[in-house]
Amino acid sequence: MKTQQINNFEPNELGYWGEFGGRFVPETLAAPLEKLTDAYFAVRDDAGFQDEFLQLLKDFSGRPTPLFYAKRSSETLGGAKIYLKREDLGHTGSHKINNALGQILLARKMGKKRIIAETGAGQHGVATATVCALFGLECVVYMGTEDMRRQALNVFRMQLLGAEVRGVDAGAKTLKDAINEALRDWVTNVDSTYYLLGSALGPHPYPLMVRDFQAVIGREAREQILEKEGRLPDLLVACVGGGSNSIGLFHPFLNDETVKMIGVEAGGKSEKLGEHAARFNKAGGGKIGVLQGTKSWLLQDENGQIALTHSISAGLDYASVGPEHAYLQSIGRIDYAFATDDEALEAFQVLSQTEGIIPALESSHGIAHVLKIAPKMSADEIIIVNLSGRGDKDVNQVQEMLSENF
Ligand SMILES: *Cc1c(COP(=O)(O)O)cnc(C)c1O
């Protein structure tokens, strides 16, 4: 799987893309993050490390994931040809395993024996617990108690894999609160502990590192579409929580000017602050600011307090977005849209019944946007949408929401 590295969307040495990114952390974390950055740059171009990573992606996770032509959806919608990048078929059911495998190899290189992570929907927690079991490392996962309720099955899955799940009862009891606790743990135990962050977020070097590990998605998709169609796609679509599955798909296409890209955020119940997680939507309260180590777009009230967020999907329910997205939005390279809870729930059912694939509620936001725009495109245009995960984890929640209709 040799592919050329396209490198002009790199952050500077301080981890900034334009004005976004950086490293806003307490003093105690400055030196550990510098060490982590050095360790990461040492393996980034190391053939031995990259080979081991690719081998695990292949043999442990089952890559490459297929690029599937969604024929019935394409025909029913009567517009563009729609392809699904099947990250739902990766081990543990989402793209999260790509990053977890990359970072666990780095943690081992750094001699760390204890791994901590945060999780929203539970998918990153499961991926982290999985790679810790694979290498026999201690694993502690922080999770908001509201997310634990929504994703009870994933909590049990992590426990089965030998991880300790620590419930976080602060704030809205979701992802932001779990990240705070994980950072607190890291500050206290930084010598023994590796913090395996789950999205393209946080202080430098995490946004860069996570993006690199997820870029395998876009490299494969690029090869696969060239093989199937003999040309590049016209449009890429992916849901955006912290931004890792989307940047993973988008990044290897950034230099292809003909390829448009749309990131789809969680529109929640309404555009009212507190009822959604659409950070790029100014009308909904999106502003530039600093949260959890990085400068980016985030949802805050008029006093600069971080706003509560809401989404039907725990994995998109976060007040900020990865800094590389903020930069790519600022230069107009990527457009951002949002899909509401209702639209995602509808897309969840449409894809299930049209393609025989039950998507994650997160991925359903991307699908929802495709349902809106594919009919407006022509039959010779091509969309690739990232199916970031499978919907098994969401079936109970959806059953509750639909119970009146069944
Ligand atoms: C975690 C998750 C997301 C959102 O996170 P990103 O970092 O934005 O990719 C999307 N889809 C699934 C299935 C997830 O588990």
The ligand as a Gaussian input file, in Angstrom:
#p B3LYP/6-31G(d) Opt

LIG

0 1
 C      -16.688000       8.951000      16.772000
 C      -17.483000       8.787000      15.562000
 C      -17.722000       9.860000      14.678000
 C      -17.305000      11.274000      14.971000
 O      -15.959000      11.495000      15.170000
 P      -15.008000      12.104000      14.068000
 O      -13.731000      12.275000      14.792000
 O      -15.605000      13.381000      13.607000
 O      -14.916000      11.117000      12.976000
 C      -18.389000       9.612000      13.506000
 N      -18.852000       8.377000      13.207000
 C      -18.659000       7.329000      14.035000
 C      -19.199000       6.007000      13.646000
 C      -17.975000       7.497000      15.229000
 O      -17.806000       6.456000      16.035000

